[in-house]
Amino acid sequence: MFEDLRDYPSTIAKIQLQILRLDRKIRTAQQDLDGYTADIEQAIATDPELKNDQQRKAKRLELMRDTKYTMLVNALADGIERRTRLEIELQLQRSEFSVRKLEYRDHIASKEAAAA
């Protein structure tokens, strides 16, 4: 009845490792995006044709519509979403483990009460 109780710690640990690996990918994606954003800002700062803030803002928006920038933003967003889903799964597994432990304790208490 309670054999699967032993599986929860390893399942929880596996999810935690997945989150750890995903955190590394998210940090890398954030660094890539930050680097590309810095490149955009550098290009804007050194462009002598951009005479005022309005022109710089327009150029920034144009450069941010670039495929590479969009891919970097999407990769970061996907990583964050996957991490959130894993955190939900982790919390679900922890909660189920707690419930199963309580059921097991109740089962033992019922057997002890019946034996007394």
Backbone as JSON, one array per atom type, in Angstrom:
{
  "sequence": "MFEDLRDYPSTIAKIQLQILRLDRKIRTAQQDLDGYTADIEQAIATDPELKNDQQRKAKRLELMRDTKYTMLVNALADGIERRTRLEIELQLQRSEFSVRKLEYRDHIASKEAAAA",
  "N": [[0.82, -1.2, 0.0], [1.97, 1.25, 0.74], [4.35, 1.32, -0.6], [5.34, 2.98, -2.58], [6.1, 5.21, -1.24], [8.77, 5.41, -0.69], [9.81, 6.22, -3.09], [9.42, 8.93, -3.44], [11.46, 10.76, -2.3], [13.65, 10.44, -4.14], [12.44, 11.15, -6.53], [11.8, 13.81, -6.0], [14.39, 14.82, -5.67], [15.37, 14.47, -8.28], [13.82, 16.3, -9.71], [14.7, 18.65, -8.51], [17.35, 18.66, -9.41], [16.89, 18.98, -12.14], [15.86, 21.56, -12.09], [18.13, 22.91, -11.19], [19.92, 22.51, -13.37], [18.46, 23.84, -15.32], [18.45, 26.41, -14.28], [21.1, 27.13, -14.75], [21.06, 27.24, -17.55], [19.26, 29.32, -17.88], [20.67, 31.45, -16.71], [22.76, 31.62, -18.55], [21.33, 32.27, -20.87], [20.35, 34.76, -20.07], [22.75, 36.19, -19.8], [23.61, 36.12, -22.46], [21.57, 37.61, -23.67], [21.91, 40.05, -22.31], [24.45, 40.75, -23.22], [23.95, 41.07, -25.97], [22.14, 43.15, -25.86], [23.79, 45.13, -24.84], [25.47, 45.41, -27.02], [23.66, 46.52, -28.83], [23.13, 48.97, -27.55], [25.67, 50.06, -27.66], [26.0, 50.33, -30.42], [24.06, 52.25, -30.93], [25.0, 54.39, -29.39], [27.35, 55.06, -30.69], [26.6, 55.81, -33.22], [26.74, 58.32, -35.48], [24.72, 59.47, -36.94], [22.41, 59.56, -35.48], [20.64, 61.96, -33.99], [19.07, 62.84, -31.85], [17.13, 62.0, -28.85], [14.72, 60.82, -29.66], [15.3, 59.73, -32.18], [17.25, 57.91, -31.39], [15.75, 56.21, -29.74], [13.97, 55.14, -31.63], [15.77, 53.79, -33.3], [16.77, 51.92, -31.45], [14.46, 50.38, -30.97], [14.12, 49.36, -33.52], [16.45, 47.79, -33.79], [15.97, 45.96, -31.77], [13.99, 44.45, -32.82], [15.22, 42.65, -34.31], [15.97, 39.37, -35.48], [17.77, 37.73, -34.03], [17.85, 38.98, -31.5], [15.16, 38.7, -30.75], [15.03, 35.91, -30.65], [16.76, 35.42, -28.5], [15.4, 36.67, -26.39], [13.06, 35.13, -26.38], [14.14, 32.59, -25.79], [15.05, 32.98, -23.19], [12.62, 33.58, -21.9], [11.26, 31.15, -22.32], [12.87, 29.4, -20.84], [12.49, 30.4, -18.25], [9.76, 29.94, -17.97], [9.69, 27.12, -18.13], [11.15, 26.54, -15.83], [9.43, 27.53, -13.86], [7.29, 25.77, -14.2], [8.55, 23.4, -13.41], [9.07, 24.03, -10.75], [6.46, 24.1, -9.79], [5.77, 21.41, -10.17], [7.64, 20.28, -8.42], [6.74, 21.28, -5.95], [4.25, 20.05, -5.89], [5.0, 17.32, -5.77], [6.3, 17.32, -3.28], [4.15, 17.99, -1.63], [2.4, 15.83, -2.09], [4.0, 13.81, -1.07], [4.04, 14.53, 1.64], [1.32, 14.18, 2.25], [1.05, 11.44, 1.76], [2.75, 10.45, 3.75], [1.31, 11.22, 6.02], [-1.0, 9.67, 5.64], [0.13, 7.17, 5.9], [0.99, 7.24, 8.57], [-1.5, 7.47, 9.79], [-2.58, 5.02, 9.07], [-0.87, 3.27, 10.47], [-1.45, 4.09, 13.11], [-4.13, 3.33, 13.25], [-3.9, 0.56, 13.05], [-2.47, 0.06, 15.4], [-4.34, 0.91, 17.31], [-6.36, -0.92, 16.86], [-5.1, -3.22, 17.63], [-4.84, -2.88, 20.33]],
  "CA": [[0.0, 0.0, 0.0], [2.79, 2.45, 0.87], [5.66, 1.03, -1.17], [5.8, 4.1, -3.39], [6.54, 6.28, -0.34], [10.23, 5.47, -0.82], [10.16, 6.82, -4.38], [9.28, 10.38, -3.43], [12.71, 11.53, -2.17], [14.46, 10.45, -5.37], [11.69, 11.94, -7.52], [11.99, 15.21, -5.62], [15.78, 15.17, -5.98], [15.51, 14.57, -9.74], [13.23, 17.57, -10.13], [15.61, 19.7, -8.05], [18.49, 18.67, -10.33], [16.41, 19.58, -13.38], [15.8, 23.01, -11.84], [19.51, 23.39, -11.14], [20.43, 22.57, -14.75], [17.71, 24.88, -16.03], [18.96, 27.69, -13.77], [22.33, 27.41, -15.48], [20.68, 27.66, -18.91], [18.62, 30.64, -17.77], [21.75, 32.43, -16.5], [23.46, 31.77, -19.82], [20.44, 33.02, -21.77], [20.32, 36.15, -19.6], [24.03, 36.79, -20.16], [23.6, 36.32, -23.91], [20.67, 38.73, -23.94], [22.55, 41.27, -21.81], [25.53, 41.07, -24.15], [23.39, 41.57, -27.22], [21.57, 44.46, -25.54], [24.94, 46.04, -24.75], [25.89, 45.67, -28.41], [22.68, 47.46, -29.39], [23.37, 50.28, -26.93], [26.95, 50.54, -28.21], [25.75, 50.76, -31.8], [23.29, 53.5, -30.87], [25.85, 55.44, -28.83], [28.42, 55.44, -31.62], [26.04, 56.17, -34.52], [26.72, 59.79, -35.57], [23.51, 59.92, -37.61], [21.32, 59.68, -34.52], [20.85, 63.31, -33.48], [18.32, 63.14, -30.62], [16.59, 60.83, -28.14], [13.67, 60.17, -30.45], [15.97, 58.91, -33.2], [17.91, 56.79, -30.7], [14.7, 55.26, -29.33], [13.48, 54.47, -32.84], [16.83, 52.86, -33.72], [16.79, 50.85, -30.45], [13.32, 49.5, -31.26], [14.42, 48.66, -34.78], [17.46, 46.76, -33.53], [15.39, 44.95, -30.9], [13.12, 43.59, -33.63], [16.13, 41.73, -34.99], [15.68, 37.95, -35.22], [18.63, 37.2, -32.96], [17.38, 39.54, -30.23], [13.89, 38.05, -30.45], [15.32, 34.53, -30.26], [17.35, 35.45, -27.16], [14.31, 37.0, -25.45], [12.19, 33.96, -26.3], [14.85, 31.51, -25.09], [15.02, 33.31, -21.77], [11.24, 33.42, -21.43], [10.96, 29.72, -22.29], [13.57, 28.82, -19.71], [11.81, 30.83, -17.03], [8.48, 29.22, -17.9], [9.98, 25.71, -17.79], [11.55, 26.51, -14.43], [8.2, 27.7, -13.07], [6.56, 24.5, -14.27], [9.28, 22.44, -12.56], [8.83, 24.41, -9.35], [5.1, 23.63, -9.48], [5.87, 19.95, -10.05], [8.37, 20.01, -7.19], [5.85, 21.52, -4.81], [3.23, 18.99, -5.93], [5.61, 16.09, -5.26], [6.51, 17.49, -1.84], [2.84, 17.94, -0.97], [1.93, 14.45, -2.16], [4.82, 13.06, -0.13], [3.52, 14.84, 2.98], [0.0, 13.54, 2.39], [1.28, 10.0, 1.86], [3.3, 10.18, 5.09], [0.2, 11.32, 6.97], [-1.84, 8.49, 5.44], [0.87, 6.04, 6.47], [0.91, 7.38, 10.02], [-2.88, 7.15, 10.17], [-2.7, 3.57, 8.9], [-0.17, 2.65, 11.61], [-2.21, 4.39, 14.31], [-5.34, 2.5, 13.2], [-3.5, -0.83, 13.38], [-2.12, 0.03, 16.83], [-5.58, 1.04, 18.06], [-7.09, -2.18, 16.71], [-4.38, -4.25, 18.37], [-4.92, -2.61, 21.76]],
  "C": [[0.86, 1.26, 0.0], [4.2, 2.26, 0.31], [6.21, 2.23, -1.93], [6.28, 5.28, -2.55], [8.06, 6.48, -0.45], [10.67, 6.17, -2.1], [10.16, 8.35, -4.35], [10.6, 11.13, -3.26], [13.55, 11.56, -3.44], [13.76, 11.24, -6.48], [11.88, 13.43, -7.26], [13.4, 15.66, -5.96], [15.99, 15.33, -7.49], [14.95, 15.89, -10.24], [14.13, 18.73, -9.71], [16.84, 19.79, -8.95], [18.1, 19.27, -11.68], [16.34, 21.1, -13.24], [17.2, 23.6, -11.82], [20.1, 23.53, -12.54], [19.75, 23.69, -15.53], [18.15, 26.27, -15.56], [20.24, 28.1, -14.5], [22.01, 27.89, -16.9], [20.04, 29.04, -18.89], [19.68, 31.72, -17.57], [22.51, 32.69, -17.8], [22.62, 32.58, -20.81], [20.38, 34.49, -21.36], [21.61, 36.87, -19.96], [24.11, 37.06, -21.66], [22.73, 37.53, -24.29], [21.29, 40.05, -23.49], [23.68, 41.71, -22.74], [25.02, 41.66, -25.45], [22.77, 42.96, -27.0], [22.68, 45.5, -25.43], [25.46, 46.39, -26.14], [24.96, 46.67, -29.08], [22.93, 48.86, -28.85], [24.67, 50.9, -27.46], [26.75, 51.07, -29.63], [25.01, 52.09, -31.83], [24.19, 54.66, -30.4], [26.9, 55.93, -29.82], [27.91, 55.83, -33.01], [25.93, 57.7, -34.62], [25.46, 60.33, -36.25], [22.33, 60.12, -36.67], [21.52, 60.98, -33.74], [20.14, 63.59, -32.16], [17.76, 61.85, -30.01], [15.54, 60.09, -28.95], [14.27, 59.27, -31.53], [16.65, 57.7, -32.55], [16.89, 55.74, -30.25], [14.17, 54.47, -30.52], [14.5, 53.43, -33.32], [16.9, 51.66, -32.77], [15.65, 49.86, -30.73], [13.54, 48.71, -32.54], [15.41, 47.52, -34.55], [16.91, 45.64, -32.64], [14.37, 44.07, -31.63], [13.92, 42.57, -34.42], [15.82, 40.29, -34.56], [16.5, 37.39, -34.06], [18.16, 37.71, -31.6], [16.08, 38.86, -29.81], [14.1, 36.61, -30.0], [15.89, 34.48, -28.84], [16.29, 35.74, -26.1], [13.4, 35.78, -25.28], [12.84, 32.79, -25.57], [14.84, 31.76, -23.59], [13.62, 33.11, -21.19], [10.85, 31.95, -21.34], [11.63, 29.04, -21.1], [12.91, 29.16, -18.39], [10.49, 30.1, -16.87], [8.69, 27.75, -17.53], [10.37, 25.58, -16.32], [10.33, 26.64, -13.52], [7.39, 26.42, -13.06], [7.22, 23.43, -13.39], [9.09, 22.76, -11.08], [7.43, 23.97, -8.9], [5.1, 22.13, -9.27], [6.59, 19.55, -8.76], [7.47, 20.19, -5.97], [4.75, 20.46, -4.75], [3.79, 17.69, -5.36], [5.85, 16.17, -3.75], [5.18, 17.38, -1.08], [2.28, 16.52, -0.97], [2.71, 13.57, -1.19], [4.32, 13.29, 1.3], [2.19, 14.16, 3.23], [0.18, 12.04, 2.57], [1.85, 9.62, 3.23], [2.19, 10.24, 6.15], [-0.74, 10.12, 6.85], [-1.18, 7.26, 6.07], [0.81, 6.07, 8.0], [-0.49, 7.02, 10.53], [-3.12, 5.65, 10.11], [-2.05, 2.84, 10.09], [-0.96, 2.89, 12.89], [-3.49, 3.55, 14.38], [-5.02, 1.05, 13.57], [-3.15, -0.93, 14.87], [-3.37, 0.09, 17.7], [-6.38, -0.27, 18.01], [-6.43, -3.3, 17.51], [-4.51, -4.07, 19.89], [-6.23, -3.03, 22.38]]
}
